[in-house]
Amino acid sequence: MKKEVKDYEIIRHGYMHEDSFQGCGTSFTEWDNAYTGIGDCEYDALEDAFDMVAGDYDVDYIYNTESKETFYNDDEIEDDTEDKYQGIHYYVSIRIKG
């Protein structure tokens, strides 16, 4: 049985190179778990994070209180073969109190 979400926090880290993202944790915080999603844009990263949360928690509480459309961001990095875009992703974390 999945755990109930009592509270949550969504953190938009933005675009970063995969080598420079330091992660997101729960040490010395009130949160129980942290899940980080990555994608080509903010919306994709949020969907990835929601998928991970859904493995452990009932996400209906989040879906009912958040409109995912508000996270849509069309500032997606263009699909470019140049090396400067290799390894750059958008990161979003969800911290959960359950």
NULUMMI-266593 format. One record per residue (C-alpha): residue number from 1; residue in one letter; x, y, z. Coordinates in Angstrom, 1 decimal, padded with zeros to 4 digits. Layout:
% residues N
<node><num>NUM</num><residuo>a</residuo><c1>X</c1><c2>Y</c2><c3>Z</c3></node>
...
***
This chain:
% residues 98
<node><num>1</num><residuo>m</residuo><c1>000.0</c1><c2>000.0</c2><c3>000.0</c3></node>
<node><num>2</num><residuo>k</residuo><c1>001.3</c1><c2>003.4</c2><c3>-000.9</c3></node>
<node><num>3</num><residuo>k</residuo><c1>001.9</c1><c2>006.1</c2><c3>001.7</c3></node>
<node><num>4</num><residuo>e</residuo><c1>-000.2</c1><c2>009.2</c2><c3>002.0</c3></node>
<node><num>5</num><residuo>v</residuo><c1>001.4</c1><c2>012.6</c2><c3>001.1</c3></node>
<node><num>6</num><residuo>k</residuo><c1>000.8</c1><c2>015.1</c2><c3>004.0</c3></node>
<node><num>7</num><residuo>d</residuo><c1>002.8</c1><c2>017.9</c2><c3>002.5</c3></node>
<node><num>8</num><residuo>y</residuo><c1>005.2</c1><c2>018.5</c2><c3>-000.4</c3></node>
<node><num>9</num><residuo>e</residuo><c1>007.6</c1><c2>021.1</c2><c3>-001.9</c3></node>
<node><num>10</num><residuo>i</residuo><c1>008.5</c1><c2>021.4</c2><c3>-005.5</c3></node>
<node><num>11</num><residuo>i</residuo><c1>012.0</c1><c2>022.9</c2><c3>-006.3</c3></node>
<node><num>12</num><residuo>r</residuo><c1>012.9</c1><c2>024.1</c2><c3>-009.7</c3></node>
<node><num>13</num><residuo>h</residuo><c1>016.6</c1><c2>023.8</c2><c3>-010.0</c3></node>
<node><num>14</num><residuo>g</residuo><c1>016.7</c1><c2>024.9</c2><c3>-013.7</c3></node>
<node><num>15</num><residuo>y</residuo><c1>019.1</c1><c2>024.0</c2><c3>-016.5</c3></node>
<node><num>16</num><residuo>m</residuo><c1>022.4</c1><c2>022.5</c2><c3>-015.4</c3></node>
<node><num>17</num><residuo>h</residuo><c1>025.1</c1><c2>020.3</c2><c3>-016.7</c3></node>
<node><num>18</num><residuo>e</residuo><c1>024.8</c1><c2>016.8</c2><c3>-015.3</c3></node>
<node><num>19</num><residuo>d</residuo><c1>028.3</c1><c2>017.1</c2><c3>-013.8</c3></node>
<node><num>20</num><residuo>s</residuo><c1>027.4</c1><c2>020.2</c2><c3>-011.8</c3></node>
<node><num>21</num><residuo>f</residuo><c1>024.1</c1><c2>019.2</c2><c3>-010.3</c3></node>
<node><num>22</num><residuo>q</residuo><c1>024.7</c1><c2>018.5</c2><c3>-006.6</c3></node>
<node><num>23</num><residuo>g</residuo><c1>021.4</c1><c2>016.8</c2><c3>-005.9</c3></node>
<node><num>24</num><residuo>c</residuo><c1>018.6</c1><c2>017.4</c2><c3>-003.5</c3></node>
<node><num>25</num><residuo>g</residuo><c1>018.2</c1><c2>015.7</c2><c3>-000.1</c3></node>
<node><num>26</num><residuo>t</residuo><c1>016.4</c1><c2>015.8</c2><c3>003.2</c3></node>
<node><num>27</num><residuo>s</residuo><c1>019.2</c1><c2>016.0</c2><c3>005.8</c3></node>
<node><num>28</num><residuo>f</residuo><c1>018.4</c1><c2>018.6</c2><c3>008.5</c3></node>
<node><num>29</num><residuo>t</residuo><c1>015.0</c1><c2>019.3</c2><c3>007.0</c3></node>
<node><num>30</num><residuo>e</residuo><c1>011.4</c1><c2>018.5</c2><c3>007.9</c3></node>
<node><num>31</num><residuo>w</residuo><c1>011.0</c1><c2>016.4</c2><c3>004.7</c3></node>
<node><num>32</num><residuo>d</residuo><c1>011.0</c1><c2>012.6</c2><c3>004.7</c3></node>
<node><num>33</num><residuo>n</residuo><c1>012.0</c1><c2>011.9</c2><c3>001.0</c3></node>
<node><num>34</num><residuo>a</residuo><c1>013.3</c1><c2>013.8</c2><c3>-002.0</c3></node>
<node><num>35</num><residuo>y</residuo><c1>012.8</c1><c2>012.7</c2><c3>-005.7</c3></node>
<node><num>36</num><residuo>t</residuo><c1>014.5</c1><c2>014.5</c2><c3>-008.5</c3></node>
<node><num>37</num><residuo>g</residuo><c1>013.4</c1><c2>014.3</c2><c3>-012.1</c3></node>
<node><num>38</num><residuo>i</residuo><c1>015.3</c1><c2>015.4</c2><c3>-015.2</c3></node>
<node><num>39</num><residuo>g</residuo><c1>014.2</c1><c2>016.4</c2><c3>-018.7</c3></node>
<node><num>40</num><residuo>d</residuo><c1>014.7</c1><c2>018.6</c2><c3>-021.7</c3></node>
<node><num>41</num><residuo>c</residuo><c1>012.3</c1><c2>021.2</c2><c3>-020.2</c3></node>
<node><num>42</num><residuo>e</residuo><c1>010.7</c1><c2>021.9</c2><c3>-016.8</c3></node>
<node><num>43</num><residuo>y</residuo><c1>007.5</c1><c2>020.0</c2><c3>-017.6</c3></node>
<node><num>44</num><residuo>d</residuo><c1>009.4</c1><c2>016.8</c2><c3>-018.6</c3></node>
<node><num>45</num><residuo>a</residuo><c1>011.5</c1><c2>017.0</c2><c3>-015.4</c3></node>
<node><num>46</num><residuo>l</residuo><c1>008.3</c1><c2>017.4</c2><c3>-013.3</c3></node>
<node><num>47</num><residuo>e</residuo><c1>006.7</c1><c2>014.4</c2><c3>-015.0</c3></node>
<node><num>48</num><residuo>d</residuo><c1>009.8</c1><c2>012.4</c2><c3>-014.3</c3></node>
<node><num>49</num><residuo>a</residuo><c1>009.8</c1><c2>013.4</c2><c3>-010.6</c3></node>
<node><num>50</num><residuo>f</residuo><c1>006.1</c1><c2>012.6</c2><c3>-010.3</c3></node>
<node><num>51</num><residuo>d</residuo><c1>006.7</c1><c2>009.1</c2><c3>-011.8</c3></node>
<node><num>52</num><residuo>m</residuo><c1>009.3</c1><c2>008.4</c2><c3>-009.1</c3></node>
<node><num>53</num><residuo>v</residuo><c1>007.1</c1><c2>009.8</c2><c3>-006.3</c3></node>
<node><num>54</num><residuo>a</residuo><c1>004.2</c1><c2>007.6</c2><c3>-007.5</c3></node>
<node><num>55</num><residuo>g</residuo><c1>006.2</c1><c2>004.5</c2><c3>-006.8</c3></node>
<node><num>56</num><residuo>d</residuo><c1>006.1</c1><c2>005.1</c2><c3>-003.1</c3></node>
<node><num>57</num><residuo>y</residuo><c1>003.3</c1><c2>007.6</c2><c3>-002.4</c3></node>
<node><num>58</num><residuo>d</residuo><c1>-000.3</c1><c2>008.2</c2><c3>-003.4</c3></node>
<node><num>59</num><residuo>v</residuo><c1>000.1</c1><c2>011.3</c2><c3>-005.7</c3></node>
<node><num>60</num><residuo>d</residuo><c1>-003.6</c1><c2>012.2</c2><c3>-005.9</c3></node>
<node><num>61</num><residuo>y</residuo><c1>-003.0</c1><c2>014.8</c2><c3>-003.1</c3></node>
<node><num>62</num><residuo>i</residuo><c1>-000.4</c1><c2>016.6</c2><c3>-005.3</c3></node>
<node><num>63</num><residuo>y</residuo><c1>-002.4</c1><c2>016.2</c2><c3>-008.5</c3></node>
<node><num>64</num><residuo>n</residuo><c1>-005.5</c1><c2>017.7</c2><c3>-006.8</c3></node>
<node><num>65</num><residuo>t</residuo><c1>-003.6</c1><c2>020.7</c2><c3>-005.4</c3></node>
<node><num>66</num><residuo>e</residuo><c1>-001.2</c1><c2>021.4</c2><c3>-008.3</c3></node>
<node><num>67</num><residuo>s</residuo><c1>-002.1</c1><c2>022.2</c2><c3>-011.9</c3></node>
<node><num>68</num><residuo>k</residuo><c1>000.7</c1><c2>020.6</c2><c3>-013.9</c3></node>
<node><num>69</num><residuo>e</residuo><c1>000.0</c1><c2>022.9</c2><c3>-016.8</c3></node>
<node><num>70</num><residuo>t</residuo><c1>001.4</c1><c2>025.8</c2><c3>-014.7</c3></node>
<node><num>71</num><residuo>f</residuo><c1>004.8</c1><c2>024.0</c2><c3>-014.9</c3></node>
<node><num>72</num><residuo>y</residuo><c1>004.9</c1><c2>024.0</c2><c3>-018.7</c3></node>
<node><num>73</num><residuo>n</residuo><c1>007.9</c1><c2>025.8</c2><c3>-019.9</c3></node>
<node><num>74</num><residuo>d</residuo><c1>008.6</c1><c2>026.2</c2><c3>-023.6</c3></node>
<node><num>75</num><residuo>d</residuo><c1>012.2</c1><c2>027.3</c2><c3>-023.1</c3></node>
<node><num>76</num><residuo>e</residuo><c1>013.4</c1><c2>023.9</c2><c3>-024.1</c3></node>
<node><num>77</num><residuo>i</residuo><c1>017.0</c1><c2>023.6</c2><c3>-025.3</c3></node>
<node><num>78</num><residuo>e</residuo><c1>017.0</c1><c2>023.2</c2><c3>-029.0</c3></node>
<node><num>79</num><residuo>d</residuo><c1>018.0</c1><c2>019.8</c2><c3>-030.3</c3></node>
<node><num>80</num><residuo>d</residuo><c1>021.5</c1><c2>020.8</c2><c3>-031.4</c3></node>
<node><num>81</num><residuo>t</residuo><c1>024.5</c1><c2>018.6</c2><c3>-032.2</c3></node>
<node><num>82</num><residuo>e</residuo><c1>026.9</c1><c2>021.2</c2><c3>-030.8</c3></node>
<node><num>83</num><residuo>d</residuo><c1>028.9</c1><c2>020.0</c2><c3>-027.8</c3></node>
<node><num>84</num><residuo>k</residuo><c1>027.9</c1><c2>022.9</c2><c3>-025.6</c3></node>
<node><num>85</num><residuo>y</residuo><c1>024.4</c1><c2>021.3</c2><c3>-025.1</c3></node>
<node><num>86</num><residuo>q</residuo><c1>025.6</c1><c2>017.8</c2><c3>-024.4</c3></node>
<node><num>87</num><residuo>g</residuo><c1>024.8</c1><c2>016.8</c2><c3>-020.8</c3></node>
<node><num>88</num><residuo>i</residuo><c1>022.6</c1><c2>019.8</c2><c3>-020.0</c3></node>
<node><num>89</num><residuo>h</residuo><c1>019.2</c1><c2>018.9</c2><c3>-018.5</c3></node>
<node><num>90</num><residuo>y</residuo><c1>016.4</c1><c2>020.6</c2><c3>-016.6</c3></node>
<node><num>91</num><residuo>y</residuo><c1>016.1</c1><c2>019.4</c2><c3>-012.9</c3></node>
<node><num>92</num><residuo>v</residuo><c1>013.0</c1><c2>019.5</c2><c3>-010.7</c3></node>
<node><num>93</num><residuo>s</residuo><c1>012.8</c1><c2>018.0</c2><c3>-007.2</c3></node>
<node><num>94</num><residuo>i</residuo><c1>009.8</c1><c2>017.1</c2><c3>-005.1</c3></node>
<node><num>95</num><residuo>r</residuo><c1>010.3</c1><c2>016.8</c2><c3>-001.3</c3></node>
<node><num>96</num><residuo>i</residuo><c1>007.6</c1><c2>014.8</c2><c3>000.5</c3></node>
<node><num>97</num><residuo>k</residuo><c1>006.4</c1><c2>014.6</c2><c3>004.1</c3></node>
<node><num>98</num><residuo>g</residuo><c1>004.4</c1><c2>011.5</c2><c3>004.5</c3></node>
***
